[in-house]
């Protein structure tokens, strides 16, 4: 195996990191945290989700927040888009990468968006094509690409089928998620290797969680399979509201240190990452409780 010289770490704290919290972080504070993330060296940030505000209350300010994002050269903002209405909201903001998402497991997809996987495929395919007609980059994200909280291990054929239809719809990138952190390094390696062989012209990213201490081993397995793009979050925040016991995301400072120790560049400032862990913990601890009607 030949190690890559550089790996991209994408920050997803403002979306995935906050969506499972029981507090609302003010829009002004989120904008301040965007500035800190950029100063730390992140070039790609997943910032919010254009879902109904009553579905994920910590992200209820998606429109207001996204419209105020500073347009910075070389910085990519991403947002989750569940349907055509969500895409229309995205088009009113500086965000120019839409993440269309669904689960390889129908059981989880029904819990998440009240549709079967096939029903979601039809919707996200239409969204992807419309987004591209507006010059918006589209990423296809596949949740429960390894294990589902309701059915256990998800057959790889289900993942492959969803990925194939997303590629046919023209997505620029595939992102596969270990939604509940139950993947093993062998599963990560074998599934990533297979997807890379099946879709060699479509970049592949990994979204990992770490409840059992396999997280860094899964990062390494992904690298072995040729994946050089990983989602991370500050302070290990995050989780899926519709997946019981879903743990937080891979902590950015930990992954950065792991990679840098192996002489793999991330272009991130290690000291600033440690400060960001503290900044996000503080933001969450001082957030407005969701039960507070004000």
LINGI-V25061 format. One record per residue. RES is the residue in one letter. NEAR is the number of other ideal C-beta (glycine too) atoms within 12 Angstrom. Layout:
RES_NEAR, RES_NEAR
This chain:
X_12, X_9, X_17, X_23, X_15, X_19, X_32, X_34, X_47, X_45, X_49, X_49, X_48, X_51, X_45, X_48, X_45, X_45, X_40, X_34, X_33, X_19, X_27, X_30, X_39, X_22, X_29, X_15, X_26, X_36, X_26, X_23, X_41, X_39, X_23, X_31, X_43, X_31, X_22, X_33, X_28, X_40, X_25, X_37, X_47, X_42, X_48, X_47, X_45, X_40, X_32, X_19, X_22, X_10, X_22, X_31, X_28, X_39, X_40, X_27, X_31, X_40, X_28, X_20, X_38, X_39, X_24, X_24, X_34, X_21, X_17, X_18, X_8, X_13, X_26, X_32, X_40, X_45, X_45, X_46, X_44, X_35, X_33, X_24, X_20, X_38, X_35, X_20, X_31, X_40, X_26, X_21, X_30, X_25, X_43, X_30, X_40, X_49, X_51, X_49, X_50, X_48, X_43, X_45, X_35, X_29, X_26, X_39, X_36, X_22, X_26, X_38, X_32, X_18, X_23, X_23, X_36, X_20, X_19, X_35, X_34, X_20, X_30, X_42, X_29, X_23, X_40, X_39, X_23, X_27, X_37, X_23, X_15, X_22, X_13, X_33, X_27, X_39, X_45, X_46, X_47, X_47, X_44, X_45, X_50, X_44, X_39, X_37, X_32, X_23, X_24, X_15, X_25, X_37, X_21, X_26, X_15, X_34, X_42, X_25, X_24, X_43, X_36, X_24, X_29, X_41, X_29, X_19, X_30, X_28, X_40, X_31, X_38, X_43, X_46, X_50, X_51, X_48, X_48, X_37, X_34, X_32, X_39, X_22, X_27, X_20, X_31, X_41, X_27, X_24, X_41, X_43, X_24, X_24, X_39, X_28, X_17, X_22, X_28, X_14, X_15, X_28, X_27, X_42, X_40, X_50, X_52, X_53, X_46, X_32, X_26, X_20, X_15, X_27, X_37, X_27, X_25, X_41, X_44, X_30, X_30, X_44, X_36, X_24, X_28, X_27, X_34, X_29, X_35, X_47, X_45, X_51, X_47, X_45, X_32, X_33, X_39, X_42, X_35, X_39, X_29, X_30, X_34, X_19, X_20, X_34, X_30, X_38, X_45, X_45, X_37, X_46, X_33, X_32, X_41, X_37, X_24, X_28, X_34, X_21, X_16, X_20, X_13, X_26, X_20, X_38, X_23, X_36, X_22, X_25, X_16, X_26, X_37, X_23, X_22, X_41, X_33, X_19, X_33, X_43, X_26, X_20, X_34, X_35, X_18, X_16, X_27, X_23, X_17, X_23, X_11, X_11, X_8, X_8
